[in-house]
């Protein structure tokens, strides 16, 4: 079920009312979460449920076995590795098998003029498999590392893996944050619920008005790059940069908002990433749940930055190659990951990987010229990365970059997407003003925003804008991962 | 909780009243589905030639130029299962039907657009306006407002007071003008290749189903002594150049088996050199002028073969 579907408009209030008004006991509420989440997920294809139940079951059992074998480190290690392998095998089979077999086949054909006879699998990629697999893995690894205790509450655990707001596109939650919330009694909190609704509204606005309308322009012209002037290609790159941000962060806002309606707090996934002064800062603000997952479960075990600069850079490359592959079974994603690894390596090599204490322009209305320049450079680099990310092949990405600089910069044909560029700029202005808040609709406690009528006018305006400028109901970009 | 629900109520009412009013207005908008159903309800007893199929025939065949009483029952993306359903729907009330024209396009045998593809939203129009529930869906997915893009377009039509159903009194689609700049558009190899690739399938799982439906149409025609005419409408030569040879061969093999098995007539205009750029709306659809030219040629051919 899509958030931007009419079915969800009925589903969410129904589950909400059942949750708070009918099933007031925690155990029943968790059971409702599991049932509703499976309905939400099975709406795409009921066969997907087999996989998620299996993944949940394996991780739950591995937790119990790990607890029982507390005094046998070798057994614990074997259990943990087995669970990781099972989860990764499922992921590889459904997501990467065809990619790897085709790549190997191409390589053999190129090197030895031999085309192997193995077949590719005709399997559908289950929605959100990368998200819930990582979430399941984090639980069993944390139990193995004794960071959390294994849970005996099967319903709570299944709710943790399948919690519908964040099931198909994150945030990728940690057991240490989410699982305890399913194991404690929850009471309805008016302020939390209102904030959740605001966040949902803002998420829908970003997704339906900005991302979907950017997508209309981007999808129409992206493949015609050979004929378009350089200026139009730059506009397309910028529009896609906003499309992917509003699409994904919009989804995260809706997910976090929905969770709050059920008294659950999910982690922040975006923190105004386009106001970053460097690429490392961008990655501390973009898809925070994945970046921190990779940091904790891959980068640190590899040695992190507590080794020589050369080894740190090696670790960065490994992590970003995995991150690229996580995003999709295509060489463009691998290249995108390696591009960011190369950028991060430059920051590491020159020791300019600064961790900023405050958001940019803290306590000021406008950023300093130095910060503005840094933000512009970071934005351009990130946008260049998104071009590779959006292309279907490396060949297309190279062609697009080449066309950007070799085609005439401006020609007689009108430029498309100018209106959307203005909308994106307005978004940046609004986000800049609210950058110290969790989300844009957290109004400051001063006039005129402390007047209820003003706030309500803003909400109605957003609803009307959504209805008037709603795009074509594009799927969320991150569903494919 | 009570305070929260009361605070949400105005927004919920705002959306519910808005959506219900929109649904009410949209259902009253003229559309080809309702028009065709109502026409057939009134005139199925007198119809002599029925044109079925997708946009290729909806916009490509003008029934008033065919001999006798003819009606165009085609719709955009209509597949053979809907063709069969609509043909059989009035089966007890036909008294003069003697010709049924069904298109066979490059994608016809492998087409699943209306079943599960981008055009599946059209299922609701058959449900709402043609008493046809071939692919049952939920109540919500059957609402006009649940497809925002088309609802917005129709809403614009309501606001402008446009009463055009999108077809003429014989069911012929009237929205296809000649290509804006025919030479550029039709010879844009990148765009043409992209259109072809959308209709080229590596997975042939739909063939069995579509062939079964076509056989049922052919059997119905044979049983009721109706002449079945399969027709491939004209396409721009560049479109034909990019077609996948294997899919094309398969298309003709399946046509041959219907022709030999059920005595159907097949007329192929796919790469017909008589059609000029101004005859095309795009590389595989005829414009109004092209449709008039094509229908006249088709009528002559059918008369000759009788």
Interface residues (C-beta under 8 A of the other chain):
Chain A: X5 X6 X7 X9 X10 X13 X20 X21 X122 X188 X190 X193 X194 X197 X223 X224 X226 X227 X459 X460 X463 X467 X470 X472 X473
Chain B: X1 X3 X4 X7 X8 X11 X12 X14 X15 X18 X138 X140 X141 X143 X145 X146 X147 X148 X149 X152 X190 X191 X194 X203
